[in-house]
Amino acid sequence: MKRFASHFLFLPAYGYLKQYAVETEEGVVVRLFPLTEEMENVEWLPGAIVLLTQEELKKPDINSPIPNAQQNYSKTSAEFYYNSKKNIVKFPRNLLMAPPPSIDGSCRLRPVYFSNFDITTMLPVDGTRHKLLR
């Protein structure tokens, strides 16, 4: 079991949660909870965590710094760069007060960490690194 927390937790098609944590087992999200105080065994990651399905992770990474490279997020410990001209992930703008009831451990969501996230535009900046959390 691993726990990660960030300024923002994005749920594509729903919205975002502010200062939430994700608990994972074998790289799959099993629980979401608000981070209201410092907790043991929670790794703080400044920026944003995006929860994606396995199908979304299998999409080719058109934002790779290597032209014409066919990569995906699921490669172990690989980092990728975000190019603001081509979005793989849509970042919803609406703030959620709690996770939607349909988001639970059965969804098999995978957390992807986006560092260097611009909180004024609620988007990653050009050149932002992102990686699958395991």
PALONU-107590 format. One record per residue: residue number from 1; residue in three letters; x, y, z of N, C-alpha, C in turn; chain. Coordinates in nm, 4 decimals. Layout:
NUM, ALA, X, Y, Z, X, Y, Z, X, Y, Z, A
...
end
This chain:
1, MET, 0.0842, -0.1178, 0.0000, 0.0000, 0.0000, 0.0000, 0.0890, 0.1245, 0.0000, A
2, LYS, 0.0549, 0.2181, -0.0872, 0.1235, 0.3470, -0.0918, 0.0183, 0.4563, -0.0918, A
3, ARG, 0.0569, 0.5708, -0.0358, -0.0342, 0.6860, -0.0323, 0.0380, 0.8077, -0.0885, A
4, PHE, -0.0326, 0.8817, -0.1740, 0.0203, 1.0029, -0.2349, -0.0828, 1.1133, -0.2184, A
5, ALA, -0.0349, 1.2356, -0.1959, -0.1245, 1.3507, -0.1851, -0.0666, 1.4650, -0.2670, A
6, SER, -0.1550, 1.5538, -0.3116, -0.1122, 1.6655, -0.3941, -0.2065, 1.7832, -0.3750, A
7, HIS, -0.1655, 1.8983, -0.4295, -0.2526, 2.0161, -0.4244, -0.3872, 1.9860, -0.4892, A
8, PHE, -0.3828, 1.9177, -0.6055, -0.5050, 1.8886, -0.6803, -0.5066, 1.7442, -0.7261, A
9, LEU, -0.6241, 1.6852, -0.7194, -0.6478, 1.5505, -0.7673, -0.7541, 1.5605, -0.8763, A
10, PHE, -0.7163, 1.5308, -1.0006, -0.8086, 1.5454, -1.1134, -0.8751, 1.4140, -1.1483, A
11, LEU, -1.0055, 1.4212, -1.1659, -1.0861, 1.3090, -1.2110, -1.1450, 1.3498, -1.3461, A
12, PRO, -1.0816, 1.3103, -1.4581, -1.1334, 1.3502, -1.5894, -1.2818, 1.3172, -1.6010, A
13, ALA, -1.3553, 1.4066, -1.6639, -1.5009, 1.3984, -1.6841, -1.5811, 1.4355, -1.5596, A
14, TYR, -1.5155, 1.4586, -1.4453, -1.5870, 1.4971, -1.3241, -1.5452, 1.6347, -1.2744, A
15, GLY, -1.4185, 1.6514, -1.2465, -1.3682, 1.7749, -1.1884, -1.2442, 1.7465, -1.1072, A
16, TYR, -1.2150, 1.8357, -1.0128, -1.0958, 1.8166, -0.9318, -1.1276, 1.8323, -0.7836, A
17, LEU, -1.0450, 1.7672, -0.7046, -1.0533, 1.7753, -0.5595, -0.9291, 1.8475, -0.5103, A
18, LYS, -0.9467, 1.9333, -0.4139, -0.8348, 2.0100, -0.3604, -0.7819, 1.9416, -0.2347, A
19, GLN, -0.6499, 1.9215, -0.2291, -0.5779, 1.8600, -0.1174, -0.6388, 1.7256, -0.0771, A
20, TYR, -0.6370, 1.6339, -0.1720, -0.6822, 1.4973, -0.1489, -0.5656, 1.4024, -0.1621, A
21, ALA, -0.5819, 1.2852, -0.1068, -0.4804, 1.1809, -0.1150, -0.5402, 1.0582, -0.1821, A
22, VAL, -0.4524, 0.9801, -0.2443, -0.4923, 0.8534, -0.3039, -0.4146, 0.7418, -0.2349, A
23, GLU, -0.4815, 0.6331, -0.2110, -0.4171, 0.5141, -0.1565, -0.4158, 0.4108, -0.2679, A
24, THR, -0.3003, 0.3520, -0.2935, -0.2871, 0.2560, -0.4032, -0.2356, 0.1223, -0.3535, A
25, GLU, -0.2722, 0.0210, -0.4267, -0.2167, -0.1127, -0.4085, -0.1795, -0.1625, -0.5463, A
26, GLU, -0.0523, -0.1966, -0.5641, -0.0001, -0.2433, -0.6924, -0.0297, -0.1443, -0.8054, A
27, GLY, -0.0211, -0.0136, -0.7757, -0.0394, 0.0902, -0.8756, -0.1828, 0.1239, -0.9101, A
28, VAL, -0.2804, 0.0648, -0.8414, -0.4225, 0.0895, -0.8670, -0.4827, 0.1616, -0.7469, A
29, VAL, -0.5631, 0.2644, -0.7729, -0.6266, 0.3418, -0.6656, -0.7337, 0.2578, -0.5972, A
30, VAL, -0.7239, 0.2474, -0.4636, -0.8240, 0.1742, -0.3868, -0.9064, 0.2661, -0.2969, A
31, ARG, -0.8531, 0.3885, -0.2730, -0.9263, 0.4801, -0.1845, -0.8821, 0.6224, -0.2091, A
32, LEU, -0.9768, 0.7162, -0.1976, -0.9505, 0.8601, -0.2007, -0.9947, 0.9173, -0.0670, A
33, PHE, -0.9153, 1.0108, -0.0131, -0.9567, 1.0720, 0.1125, -0.8976, 1.2118, 0.1229, A
34, PRO, -0.9680, 1.3043, 0.1926, -0.9157, 1.4405, 0.2082, -0.7942, 1.4407, 0.2993, A
35, LEU, -0.6993, 1.5260, 0.2679, -0.5800, 1.5408, 0.3508, -0.6012, 1.6646, 0.4375, A
36, THR, -0.6553, 1.6441, 0.5544, -0.6880, 1.7551, 0.6438, -0.5772, 1.7844, 0.7438, A
37, GLU, -0.4862, 1.6900, 0.7614, -0.3737, 1.7074, 0.8526, -0.2593, 1.6188, 0.8055, A
38, GLU, -0.1412, 1.6443, 0.8592, -0.0264, 1.5621, 0.8223, -0.0504, 1.4191, 0.8686, A
39, MET, -0.0240, 1.3250, 0.7761, -0.0474, 1.1843, 0.8078, 0.0785, 1.1023, 0.7831, A
40, GLU, 0.0909, 0.9965, 0.8578, 0.2027, 0.9050, 0.8417, 0.1887, 0.8286, 0.7096, A
41, ASN, 0.3007, 0.8031, 0.6449, 0.3061, 0.7246, 0.5213, 0.2306, 0.7855, 0.4039, A
42, VAL, 0.2221, 0.9178, 0.3977, 0.1631, 0.9858, 0.2822, 0.2722, 1.0702, 0.2183, A
43, GLU, 0.3015, 1.0424, 0.0920, 0.4042, 1.1182, 0.0205, 0.3399, 1.2405, -0.0446, A
44, TRP, 0.3870, 1.3583, -0.0080, 0.3335, 1.4835, -0.0637, 0.4038, 1.5136, -0.1950, A
45, LEU, 0.3255, 1.5370, -0.3001, 0.3779, 1.5691, -0.4318, 0.3203, 1.7028, -0.4761, A
46, PRO, 0.3988, 1.8091, -0.4797, 0.3454, 1.9381, -0.5234, 0.3075, 1.9320, -0.6708, A
47, GLY, 0.1924, 1.9856, -0.7044, 0.1440, 1.9816, -0.8426, 0.0064, 1.9202, -0.8476, A
48, ALA, -0.0098, 1.8191, -0.9328, -0.1404, 1.7561, -0.9493, -0.1240, 1.6077, -0.9772, A
49, ILE, -0.2221, 1.5307, -0.9323, -0.2305, 1.3884, -0.9632, -0.3574, 1.3698, -1.0462, A
50, VAL, -0.3441, 1.3007, -1.1583, -0.4577, 1.2733, -1.2463, -0.4869, 1.1248, -1.2388, A
51, LEU, -0.6142, 1.0879, -1.2234, -0.6517, 0.9474, -1.2183, -0.7021, 0.9053, -1.3558, A
52, LEU, -0.6339, 0.8073, -1.4154, -0.6655, 0.7621, -1.5502, -0.6990, 0.6137, -1.5508, A
53, THR, -0.7793, 0.5729, -1.6482, -0.8101, 0.4309, -1.6655, -0.6956, 0.3636, -1.7399, A
54, GLN, -0.6944, 0.2326, -1.7378, -0.5909, 0.1583, -1.8089, -0.5973, 0.1867, -1.9590, A
55, GLU, -0.7182, 0.2067, -2.0133, -0.7329, 0.2375, -2.1559, -0.6692, 0.3721, -2.1898, A
56, GLU, -0.6868, 0.4701, -2.1026, -0.6248, 0.6008, -2.1252, -0.4725, 0.5922, -2.1170, A
57, LEU, -0.4218, 0.5039, -2.0334, -0.2774, 0.4874, -2.0210, -0.2164, 0.4209, -2.1436, A
58, LYS, -0.2945, 0.3452, -2.2168, -0.2430, 0.2736, -2.3337, -0.2352, 0.3605, -2.4578, A
59, LYS, -0.2935, 0.4814, -2.4531, -0.2863, 0.5711, -2.5685, -0.1412, 0.6050, -2.5976, A
60, PRO, -0.1021, 0.6155, -2.7249, 0.0363, 0.6545, -2.7545, 0.0659, 0.7928, -2.6983, A
61, ASP, 0.1866, 0.8116, -2.6510, 0.2259, 0.9413, -2.5955, 0.2740, 1.0315, -2.7079, A
62, ILE, 0.1810, 1.1113, -2.7602, 0.2150, 1.2020, -2.8705, 0.2959, 1.3208, -2.8208, A
63, ASN, 0.3138, 1.3316, -2.6892, 0.3873, 1.4436, -2.6318, 0.5310, 1.4077, -2.5981, A
64, SER, 0.5774, 1.2948, -2.6439, 0.7132, 1.2527, -2.6131, 0.8138, 1.3523, -2.6670, A
65, PRO, 0.9233, 1.3768, -2.5940, 1.0251, 1.4677, -2.6454, 1.0979, 1.4088, -2.7670, A
66, ILE, 1.0814, 1.2774, -2.7897, 1.1431, 1.2131, -2.9052, 1.0403, 1.2072, -3.0173, A
67, PRO, 1.0639, 1.2741, -3.1321, 0.9661, 1.2752, -3.2401, 0.9312, 1.1342, -3.2875, A
68, ASN, 0.8037, 1.1117, -3.3167, 0.7498, 0.9855, -3.3687, 0.7690, 0.8664, -3.2749, A
69, ALA, 0.7958, 0.8899, -3.1471, 0.8139, 0.7788, -3.0531, 0.6783, 0.7264, -3.0099, A
70, GLN, 0.6603, 0.5958, -3.0130, 0.5374, 0.5340, -2.9652, 0.5613, 0.4859, -2.8231, A
71, GLN, 0.5250, 0.5666, -2.7241, 0.5443, 0.5330, -2.5840, 0.4086, 0.5352, -2.5160, A
72, ASN, 0.4016, 0.4829, -2.3946, 0.2799, 0.4977, -2.3162, 0.3159, 0.5190, -2.1706, A
73, TYR, 0.2175, 0.5592, -2.0910, 0.2412, 0.5925, -1.9513, 0.2744, 0.4698, -1.8676, A
74, SER, 0.2368, 0.3517, -1.9135, 0.2483, 0.2343, -1.8283, 0.3889, 0.1786, -1.8183, A
75, LYS, 0.4844, 0.2317, -1.8915, 0.6220, 0.1844, -1.8784, 0.6743, 0.2187, -1.7390, A
76, THR, 0.7412, 0.1273, -1.6789, 0.7884, 0.1433, -1.5419, 0.8835, 0.2609, -1.5276, A
77, SER, 0.8568, 0.3452, -1.4328, 0.9369, 0.4605, -1.3918, 0.9781, 0.5538, -1.5061, A
78, ALA, 0.9036, 0.5536, -1.6157, 0.9338, 0.6458, -1.7264, 0.8722, 0.7818, -1.6964, A
79, GLU, 0.9374, 0.8867, -1.7428, 0.8824, 1.0214, -1.7319, 0.8513, 1.0722, -1.8705, A
80, PHE, 0.7462, 1.1521, -1.8814, 0.7048, 1.2079, -2.0089, 0.6905, 1.3584, -1.9937, A
81, TYR, 0.6893, 1.4292, -2.1042, 0.6763, 1.5738, -2.1018, 0.5439, 1.6145, -2.1621, A
82, TYR, 0.4825, 1.7149, -2.1036, 0.3536, 1.7647, -2.1498, 0.3756, 1.8763, -2.2498, A
83, ASN, 0.3055, 1.8705, -2.3609, 0.3096, 1.9750, -2.4626, 0.1708, 2.0365, -2.4665, A
84, SER, 0.1587, 2.1620, -2.4315, 0.0270, 2.2249, -2.4159, -0.0518, 2.2336, -2.5468, A
85, LYS, 0.0110, 2.2101, -2.6613, -0.0607, 2.2172, -2.7889, -0.1393, 2.0906, -2.8185, A
86, LYS, -0.1009, 1.9783, -2.7555, -0.1678, 1.8502, -2.7787, -0.2021, 1.7882, -2.6446, A
87, ASN, -0.3287, 1.7878, -2.6096, -0.3697, 1.7371, -2.4794, -0.4106, 1.5911, -2.4884, A
88, ILE, -0.3499, 1.5074, -2.4050, -0.3946, 1.3691, -2.3912, -0.5064, 1.3650, -2.2872, A
89, VAL, -0.4925, 1.4461, -2.1835, -0.5867, 1.4472, -2.0719, -0.6600, 1.5793, -2.0700, A
90, LYS, -0.7910, 1.5758, -2.0516, -0.8685, 1.6981, -2.0351, -0.8727, 1.7302, -1.8856, A
91, PHE, -0.8383, 1.8534, -1.8520, -0.8378, 1.8958, -1.7127, -0.9654, 1.9746, -1.6841, A
92, PRO, -1.0630, 1.9132, -1.6156, -1.1888, 1.9818, -1.5864, -1.1666, 2.0980, -1.4911, A
93, ARG, -1.2506, 2.1991, -1.5028, -1.2338, 2.3215, -1.4231, -1.3217, 2.3271, -1.2990, A
94, ASN, -1.4142, 2.2320, -1.2807, -1.5070, 2.2431, -1.1687, -1.4536, 2.1739, -1.0434, A
95, LEU, -1.4604, 2.2464, -0.9313, -1.4165, 2.1966, -0.8022, -1.5236, 2.1047, -0.7444, A
96, LEU, -1.4818, 1.9869, -0.7011, -1.5721, 1.8917, -0.6366, -1.5538, 1.9003, -0.4860, A
97, MET, -1.6583, 1.8834, -0.4110, -1.6488, 1.8851, -0.2650, -1.6175, 1.7460, -0.2105, A
98, ALA, -1.6482, 1.6417, -0.2880, -1.6212, 1.5028, -0.2491, -1.6105, 1.4203, -0.3769, A
99, PRO, -1.5451, 1.3062, -0.3706, -1.5364, 1.2221, -0.4904, -1.6747, 1.1733, -0.5330, A
100, PRO, -1.6981, 1.1600, -0.6626, -1.8267, 1.1053, -0.7081, -1.8448, 0.9627, -0.6564, A
101, PRO, -1.9687, 0.9215, -0.6242, -1.9917, 0.7860, -0.5715, -1.9465, 0.6764, -0.6685, A
102, SER, -1.9451, 0.7065, -0.7969, -1.9070, 0.6058, -0.8959, -1.7563, 0.5797, -0.8975, A
103, ILE, -1.6774, 0.6646, -0.8312, -1.5318, 0.6453, -0.8244, -1.5001, 0.5649, -0.6988, A
104, ASP, -1.4641, 0.4402, -0.7184, -1.4251, 0.3553, -0.6063, -1.3158, 0.2599, -0.6528, A
105, GLY, -1.2784, 0.1665, -0.5695, -1.1708, 0.0740, -0.6014, -1.1977, -0.0138, -0.7223, A
106, SER, -1.3253, -0.0320, -0.7581, -1.3581, -0.1185, -0.8723, -1.3280, -0.0513, -1.0062, A
107, CYS, -1.3038, 0.0796, -1.0068, -1.2753, 0.1523, -1.1313, -1.1362, 0.1207, -1.1864, A
108, ARG, -1.0471, 0.0715, -1.1016, -0.9096, 0.0372, -1.1412, -0.8362, 0.1559, -1.2017, A
109, LEU, -0.8502, 0.2729, -1.1385, -0.7830, 0.3936, -1.1855, -0.6360, 0.3920, -1.1470, A
110, ARG, -0.5535, 0.4560, -1.2297, -0.4097, 0.4645, -1.2068, -0.3721, 0.6109, -1.1849, A
111, PRO, -0.2940, 0.6413, -1.0811, -0.2535, 0.7796, -1.0568, -0.1314, 0.8190, -1.1410, A
112, VAL, -0.1420, 0.9340, -1.2075, -0.0318, 0.9895, -1.2853, -0.0001, 1.1261, -1.2259, A
113, TYR, 0.1272, 1.1469, -1.1897, 0.1699, 1.2710, -1.1251, 0.2180, 1.3717, -1.2285, A
114, PHE, 0.1644, 1.4940, -1.2215, 0.2066, 1.6055, -1.3060, 0.2760, 1.7074, -1.2158, A
115, SER, 0.4065, 1.7250, -1.2338, 0.4783, 1.8258, -1.1565, 0.4672, 1.9599, -1.2283, A
116, ASN, 0.5048, 2.0664, -1.1623, 0.5082, 2.1994, -1.2241, 0.3728, 2.2389, -1.2833, A
117, PHE, 0.2685, 2.2227, -1.2064, 0.1319, 2.2490, -1.2493, 0.0964, 2.3945, -1.2219, A
118, ASP, 0.0377, 2.4635, -1.3186, 0.0012, 2.6046, -1.3045, -0.1377, 2.6160, -1.2421, A
119, ILE, -0.1447, 2.6577, -1.1158, -0.2734, 2.6629, -1.0466, -0.3602, 2.7811, -1.0890, A
120, THR, -0.3042, 2.8792, -1.1572, -0.3864, 2.9913, -1.2037, -0.4690, 2.9521, -1.3257, A
121, THR, -0.4116, 2.8724, -1.4144, -0.4858, 2.8278, -1.5336, -0.5444, 2.6890, -1.5147, A
122, MET, -0.5025, 2.6196, -1.4076, -0.5429, 2.4816, -1.3797, -0.5040, 2.3884, -1.4937, A
123, LEU, -0.3854, 2.4113, -1.5486, -0.3309, 2.3291, -1.6563, -0.1819, 2.3073, -1.6340, A
124, PRO, -0.1302, 2.1952, -1.6850, 0.0153, 2.1790, -1.6810, 0.0791, 2.2812, -1.7744, A
125, VAL, 0.1986, 2.3237, -1.7436, 0.2693, 2.4175, -1.8305, 0.3496, 2.3388, -1.9332, A
126, ASP, 0.3860, 2.4039, -2.0418, 0.4646, 2.3398, -2.1455, 0.5947, 2.2876, -2.0848, A
127, GLY, 0.6257, 2.1625, -2.1094, 0.7462, 2.1023, -2.0552, 0.7258, 2.0323, -1.9215, A
128, THR, 0.6043, 2.0274, -1.8699, 0.5770, 1.9609, -1.7442, 0.6064, 1.8120, -1.7560, A
129, ARG, 0.6742, 1.7587, -1.6559, 0.6997, 1.6147, -1.6517, 0.5825, 1.5463, -1.5837, A
130, HIS, 0.5511, 1.4269, -1.6295, 0.4491, 1.3474, -1.5615, 0.4896, 1.2009, -1.5644, A
131, LYS, 0.4508, 1.1294, -1.4588, 0.4873, 0.9888, -1.4498, 0.3811, 0.9109, -1.3742, A
132, LEU, 0.3746, 0.7841, -1.4059, 0.2827, 0.6931, -1.3404, 0.3346, 0.6650, -1.2005, A
133, LEU, 0.2471, 0.6778, -1.0993, 0.2849, 0.6507, -0.9606, 0.2644, 0.5032, -0.9315, A
134, ARG, 0.3664, 0.4406, -0.8771, 0.3571, 0.2967, -0.8429, 0.3985, 0.2760, -0.7004, A
end
